Amino acid sequence: MDLKLHNFKPYNMDILQYFHERADLTEEQVRKVSSLFKTKKYAKKEQIIPMYSHSNKLYFIAEGIIRIYYLKNDKDITHMFFTEGQITVPVENVFYNKPSPYAMEALEDCAIQIADYRELEKVLFEIPALQKLAQSIYIDVISRFSNRLYAMQFQTAKERYDSLMELH
């Protein structure tokens, strides 16, 4: 994917700050982990990951908002949103080695810090504080999916949108 050059404002949060705030890491450990990430900038509506592709990457949203979506009977359906300071991975790819039925696109100009999940995983096993952070992230993801399921069952589309706007 080509790197697009745009006039982006400074990141609201970068991966270095994320690790500093959430894990008890030494400066050396933070540098080691953050060195695995490369920043890519995406323009509004630019596709980050196409549907049915295979990506072993972890995506940290440093700036902007993205959406995960799929097509059902030629209808574009939003599955999930991710905003600044959040992490996402294509679960089917990373954990099951299968193509993902979801695509990822930028809803506005974005800066995304990307790391190879397998390389990050190696470092994760070397640093206990990172293992604890990873567990916390997994719990966050489970909570998000639980909240999403609740919203789909009991809220209208407008109520879900209003809730998203309240949070971000």
Residue pairs with C-beta under 8 A, 6 or more apart in sequence:
1 40
1 48
3 40
3 41
4 41
4 42
4 43
4 46
5 41
6 41
6 43
6 109
8 41
8 63
8 109
8 111
9 63
11 62
11 63
11 111
12 62
12 63
12 84
12 85
13 62
13 63
13 84
13 85
14 39
14 62
14 113
15 33
15 34
15 37
15 60
15 62
15 113
16 30
16 34
18 60
18 85
19 25
19 30
19 33
19 34
19 133
20 30
22 133
22 136
23 129
23 130
23 132
23 133
24 129
25 33
25 127
25 129
25 130
29 127
29 129
29 130
32 123
33 120
33 123
33 127
33 130
36 115
36 116
36 119
36 120
36 123
37 60
37 113
37 114
37 115
38 113
38 114
38 115
39 62
39 111
39 112
39 113
39 114
40 111
40 112
40 114
41 109
41 110
41 111
41 112
42 48
42 64
42 106
42 109
42 110
42 111
42 112
43 106
43 109
44 106
44 107
44 108
44 109
45 105
45 106
45 107
46 105
46 106
47 103
47 104
47 105
48 59
48 66
48 104
48 105
48 106
48 110
48 112
49 55
49 90
49 100
49 102
49 103
49 104
50 103
51 70
51 71
51 100
51 101
51 102
51 103
52 99
52 100
52 101
53 93
53 99
53 100
54 93
54 99
54 100
55 90
55 93
55 94
55 100
56 93
56 94
56 116
56 117
56 118
57 89
57 90
57 114
57 115
57 116
57 117
58 87
58 88
58 89
58 94
58 114
58 115
58 116
58 117
58 120
59 66
59 82
59 87
59 88
59 89
59 104
59 112
59 113
59 114
60 86
60 87
60 112
60 113
60 114
60 115
61 82
61 83
61 84
61 85
61 86
61 87
61 88
61 110
61 112
62 84
62 110
62 111
62 112
62 113
63 84
63 109
63 110
63 111
64 83
64 84
64 106
64 107
64 108
64 109
64 110
64 111
64 112
65 81
65 82
65 83
65 84
65 106
65 107
65 108
65 110
65 168
66 81
66 82
66 88
66 104
66 105
66 106
66 107
66 110
66 112
67 78
67 79
67 80
67 81
67 82
67 104
67 105
67 107
68 78
68 79
68 80
68 81
68 82
68 88
68 102
68 103
68 104
69 76
69 77
69 78
69 79
69 102
69 103
69 104
69 105
70 77
70 79
70 101
70 102
70 103
71 77
79 102
80 88
80 144
80 148
81 107
81 164
82 88
83 168
87 137
88 104
89 117
90 100
90 102
90 104
91 100
92 98
92 99
92 100
92 101
92 102
93 99
93 100
94 117
123 130
124 130
124 131
124 134
125 131
151 159
151 160
151 163
152 160
155 163
